[in-house]
């Protein structure tokens, strides 16, 4: 039997545990509440970060091709591979955009070959800048230096040379201008359509959209822009570019530095003339716009910075401005700007011109009528392209 003293002590000990148990319960509940709130905050922060990243992706996609533009899955995979050059790994799977614009069935087919890796490595993509009103010019090009039909396809497969007339959209969707190009495309299959509203004052925008679009479709070593009133010797062009194929960043053309025109009533008026200095100022060295070429890495640079590249009034100046601050090799090749008078003599001397035009007209004057004449006098001949290897 317990004594009264022992019972008192036991009762006192029992009472001392109650505050401890109550304190433990309070601490446990407080911990649960704090942990729960912490997870809510972490989840909210993660969701916000994902939302920002998603918005960044949308902004990047919008910057490439606009609100309603979307890149195909195949082109996204190609763009992802190109991004490695810039040491960036964005989450391309989160992009839900595809390249806008009407592309021909042949272009879609070629895109599929690019994605599957079944196509031949492309040496160069030549984009012939043209307009809705230039059907006769295009026909004159097809009848002279540009192969057509099966020969055009053969050129792509055997030499890795892609040639397309580059044109955007009319101001009226499904209007008569667009329908006329679609009909011409169904006949010749030699267009690259851009999501770009055609206009003389939009040539700078057209140029960078061309390079970006061509890069995503064709994995080429070089990308070339030429006007539709210029005569081109393809073998000479290929031989010239092949000399520089081991150089990663090259910009090739006839380099010039013309005056910056501040008078509003002149053809090549530069609204931003003040950026180039005072009176009698001149542009920096840049390739004349009739024909120039850039290497793959420079095309990648244009694609990656498409949204922030400034557009000056003249597209050749714009391209020069995009590249002037980069570590590149600028190559001045005078065979890319022969006159139609000297091209015959150069051919007879064993050095065929790459491009020929009249400087007074910034192209061949009356090219629809005269391109055949220039071709007859200055062409290197059809066999030249078959004999040369790149």
C-alpha positions in Angstrom: 0.0 0.0 0.0 1.3 3.4 -1.0 1.8 6.0 1.7 0.1 9.3 1.5 3.4 11.0 0.6 4.1 8.7 -2.3 0.6 9.2 -3.7 1.0 12.9 -3.5 4.3 12.8 -5.4 2.7 10.5 -8.1 -0.2 12.9 -8.5 2.2 15.9 -8.8 4.2 14.1 -11.5 1.1 13.2 -13.5 0.0 16.9 -13.5 3.5 18.0 -14.8 3.2 16.1 -18.1 0.0 17.9 -19.3 1.6 21.2 -20.2 4.4 19.4 -22.1 2.0 17.3 -24.2 -0.1 20.4 -24.9 3.0 22.4 -26.0 4.0 19.5 -28.3 0.6 19.5 -30.0 0.7 23.3 -30.5 4.2 23.1 -32.0 3.2 20.2 -34.3 0.1 22.1 -35.6 2.2 25.3 -36.0 4.8 23.4 -38.0 2.1 21.9 -40.3 0.6 25.3 -40.9 3.9 26.9 -41.7 5.0 24.0 -44.0 1.7 24.1 -45.9 1.9 27.9 -46.5 5.6 27.4 -47.6 4.6 24.9 -50.2 1.8 27.2 -51.4 4.4 30.0 -51.8 6.9 27.7 -53.6 4.2 26.4 -55.9 3.0 29.9 -56.7 6.6 31.0 -57.4 7.2 28.1 -59.7 3.9 28.7 -61.5 4.8 32.4 -62.0 8.3 31.5 -63.3 6.7 29.1 -65.8 4.3 31.7 -66.9 7.0 34.2 -67.5 9.0 31.7 -69.4 5.9 30.8 -71.4 5.4 34.5 -72.2 9.0 34.9 -73.2 8.6 32.0 -75.6 5.4 33.7 -77.0 7.3 37.0 -77.3 10.1 35.2 -79.1 7.8 33.5 -81.5 5.9 36.7 -82.1 9.2 38.4 -82.8 10.0 35.8 -85.4 6.8 35.9 -87.5 3.9 37.8 -85.8 0.7 37.1 -83.9 -0.8 34.4 -86.2 2.5 32.9 -87.3 3.5 29.4 -86.2 6.6 27.3 -86.9 6.1 23.7 -88.0 7.4 21.1 -85.7 10.0 20.1 -88.2 11.3 23.7 -88.5 11.3 24.1 -84.7 13.6 21.1 -84.4 15.9 22.6 -87.0 15.8 26.0 -85.2 16.7 24.1 -82.0 19.8 22.6 -83.7 20.8 26.0 -85.0 20.5 27.6 -81.5 23.4 25.5 -80.3 25.7 27.8 -82.2 24.8 30.6 -79.8 25.2 28.3 -76.7 21.5 28.6 -75.8 19.0 25.9 -75.2 15.5 27.4 -75.0 12.6 25.1 -74.5 11.5 24.8 -78.1 8.8 22.3 -77.2 6.9 25.0 -75.5 6.6 27.0 -78.7 3.3 26.6 -80.5 4.1 28.5 -83.6 4.7 27.6 -87.3 6.2 29.5 -90.1 3.6 31.7 -91.8 3.2 32.2 -95.5 2.2 30.2 -98.5 4.8 27.7 -99.4 4.7 25.5 -102.5 4.1 21.7 -102.2 7.7 21.3 -103.4 8.9 23.4 -100.5 6.9 21.4 -98.0 8.3 18.2 -99.4 11.8 19.6 -99.1 11.1 20.6 -95.5 10.2 17.0 -94.8 13.4 15.8 -96.3 15.4 18.4 -94.2 13.7 17.2 -91.0 14.3 13.5 -91.8 17.9 14.1 -92.8 17.3 12.5 -96.2 18.2 15.5 -98.4 21.6 16.3 -99.9 23.6 18.9 -98.0 22.8 22.3 -99.7 25.7 24.4 -100.9 23.8 27.6 -101.5 20.3 29.0 -101.6 19.8 31.8 -104.1 16.8 34.0 -103.5 15.8 36.1 -106.5 14.1 39.2 -105.2 11.0 39.9 -107.3 7.7 41.8 -107.2 4.1 41.1 -108.3 4.5 43.3 -111.4 7.6 41.6 -112.6 6.2 38.5 -114.3 8.0 39.4 -117.6 11.3 39.8 -115.7 10.9 36.4 -114.1 10.2 34.8 -117.5 13.3 36.5 -118.9 15.4 35.0 -116.1 13.9 31.5 -116.7 14.7 31.8 -120.3 18.4 32.7 -119.7 20.5 31.9 -116.6 18.0 30.1 -114.3 17.3 26.4 -115.0 13.7 25.3 -114.9 11.6 22.2 -114.4 13.6 19.0 -114.1 16.8 20.9 -114.6 16.1 23.0 -111.5 15.4 19.9 -109.5 18.6 18.2 -110.9 20.6 21.3 -109.9 19.4 20.9 -106.3 20.2 17.2 -106.1 23.5 17.1 -107.9 25.1 20.5 -107.1 23.2 21.5 -103.9 22.1 24.8 -105.4 18.5 25.9 -104.6 17.1 28.8 -106.6 13.8 30.5 -105.8 12.0 33.7 -106.7 11.3 35.4 -103.4 8.0 37.3 -103.0 5.7 38.2 -100.1 2.0 38.7 -99.9 -0.4 41.3 -101.5 -2.1 43.8 -99.2 -5.4 42.0 -99.8 -5.5 38.3 -98.6 -6.5 36.0 -101.4 -6.6 39.0 -103.8 -5.8 39.0 -107.4 -2.1 39.5 -106.9 -1.7 36.5 -104.6 -3.8 34.3 -106.9 -1.6 35.3 -109.9 1.5 34.2 -108.0 -0.2 30.9 -107.0 -1.0 30.2 -110.6 2.5 30.9 -111.7 3.9 28.7 -108.8 1.7 25.8 -109.9 3.2 26.1 -113.4 6.9 26.6 -112.5 7.3 25.5 -108.8 10.1 28.0 -108.2 8.8 30.4 -105.6 9.5 31.0 -101.9 6.6 32.8 -100.4 7.2 35.0 -97.4 4.7 36.3 -94.8 5.6 39.9 -95.7 3.5 42.5 -97.4 5.2 43.6 -100.6 6.3 47.2 -101.0 9.4 49.1 -102.2 9.9 50.6 -98.8 9.7 47.2 -97.1 12.8 45.7 -98.9 14.8 45.7 -95.7 12.2 43.7 -93.8 11.9 41.4 -96.8 15.6 40.8 -96.8 15.9 39.6 -93.2 12.7 37.6 -93.4 14.1 35.9 -96.5 17.3 34.9 -94.7 15.4 33.7 -91.7 12.9 31.6 -93.7 15.5 30.1 -96.1 17.7 29.2 -93.1 14.9 27.3 -91.4 14.0 25.4 -94.6 17.4 24.7 -96.1 20.6 23.9 -94.2 23.0 25.6 -96.6 26.5 26.9 -96.4 25.7 30.2 -98.1 22.6 32.3 -98.7 22.5 34.6 -101.7 20.2 37.5 -102.6 20.0 38.7 -106.2 17.7 41.0 -108.0 15.5 39.8 -110.9 17.1 42.3 -113.4 20.7 41.0 -113.0 22.5 38.4 -115.1 24.2 35.6 -113.1 26.7 32.9 -114.0 26.0 30.1 -111.6 29.3 28.2 -112.1 31.3 31.4 -111.4 29.2 32.2 -108.3 29.6 28.6 -107.0 33.4 28.7 -107.6 33.7 32.1 -105.9 31.8 31.0 -102.8 33.6 27.6 -102.6 36.8 29.4 -102.0 35.4 30.8 -98.7 33.5 27.7 -97.4 35.9 27.0 -94.6 35.4 30.5 -93.2 32.5 30.6 -90.6 31.4 34.2 -91.0 31.8 35.8 -94.4 29.9 38.6 -96.2 30.7 38.6 -99.9 29.8 41.2 -102.5 30.9 44.3 -104.3 31.7 46.6 -101.4 30.8 50.3 -101.8 30.5 53.4 -99.7 28.1 55.8 -101.3 26.8 59.2 -100.2 24.0 59.4 -97.6 21.3 61.3 -99.4 19.4 63.8 -97.2 17.2 65.3 -99.9 13.6 64.1 -99.7 13.0 64.3 -103.5 15.8 61.8 -104.5 15.4 58.1 -105.1 17.6 56.8 -102.4 16.7 59.3 -99.7 17.8 58.3 -96.2 15.3 59.6 -93.5 17.9 58.8 -90.8 20.7 60.6 -92.5 21.6 62.4 -89.3 22.9 59.1 -87.8 25.7 59.0 -90.3 27.2 62.4 -89.5 27.0 65.8 -91.0 26.9 67.1 -94.5 28.6 65.1 -97.3 28.6 62.1 -95.1 29.0 58.6 -96.5 27.7 55.1 -95.6 30.1 52.5 -94.1 31.3 49.8 -96.5 28.6 47.4 -97.6 27.8 45.1 -100.5 25.9 46.6 -103.4 22.3 45.3 -103.4 22.2 43.6 -106.8 23.9 40.5 -105.5 25.5 39.5 -102.2 26.0 36.4 -100.1 26.4 35.6 -96.5 27.5 32.4 -94.8 25.3 30.2 -92.6 26.4 31.6 -89.2 25.5 35.1 -90.3 22.1 33.9 -91.4 21.7 32.4 -88.0 22.6 35.7 -86.4 19.9 37.4 -88.4 17.3 34.8 -87.4 18.2 35.0 -83.7 18.0 38.9 -83.8 15.2 39.3 -86.3 13.1 41.4 -84.0 15.7 44.0 -83.1 17.6 44.5 -86.4 17.1 48.1 -87.5 15.8 48.8 -91.0 17.2 51.7 -92.9 15.7 53.0 -96.1 17.9 50.9 -98.3 18.1 47.2 -97.9 21.8 46.9 -98.8 22.7 49.5 -96.2 20.5 47.6 -93.6 22.3 44.3 -94.2 25.7 46.1 -93.8 24.5 47.7 -90.6 23.5 44.4 -89.1 26.9 42.9 -89.8 29.3 45.8 -89.2 29.7 45.2 -85.5 30.4 41.5 -85.8 33.7 39.7 -86.1 33.4 38.7 -89.8 35.4 38.7 -93.0 34.1 41.2 -95.5 35.1 40.1 -99.0 35.1 42.6 -101.8 34.8 40.7 -105.1 34.5 43.0 -108.2 33.3 40.1 -110.4 30.0 40.4 -108.6 29.3 43.8 -110.1 30.5 43.7 -113.7 28.9 46.1 -116.2 27.1 44.7 -119.2 29.8 46.3 -121.4 32.8 44.7 -119.7 31.4 41.2 -119.0 32.0 39.9 -122.5 35.7 40.9 -122.4 36.2 39.3 -119.0 34.6 36.1 -120.3 36.9 36.0 -123.3 39.8 36.7 -120.9 38.9 33.5 -119.0 37.3 35.2 -116.0 33.6 35.0 -116.3 31.7 37.6 -114.2 29.5 36.4 -111.4 26.9 39.1 -111.9 26.4 41.7 -114.6 24.2 44.8 -114.7 24.1 48.5 -115.7 25.1 50.7 -112.8 23.1 53.6 -114.2 19.9 51.5 -113.8 21.0 49.6 -110.7 20.2 46.5 -112.8 20.1 45.7 -116.5 18.4 48.6 -118.2 15.2 47.3 -119.9 16.1 43.8 -118.7 13.0 42.1 -120.2 14.3 43.0 -123.7 18.1 43.0 -123.0 18.7 40.1 -120.6 18.8 37.6 -123.5 21.3 39.8 -125.3 23.5 40.1 -122.2 23.2 36.3 -121.6 24.3 35.6 -125.2 27.4 37.8 -124.8 28.4 37.1 -121.2 27.1 33.6 -120.3 29.8 31.0 -119.3 27.6 28.4 -121.1 25.5 25.6 -119.8 28.3 23.1 -119.7 30.3 25.2 -117.2 28.0 24.3 -114.4 28.1 20.6 -115.2 31.9 20.6 -115.3 32.6 22.5 -112.1 32.7 20.8 -108.7 32.1 22.6 -105.4 
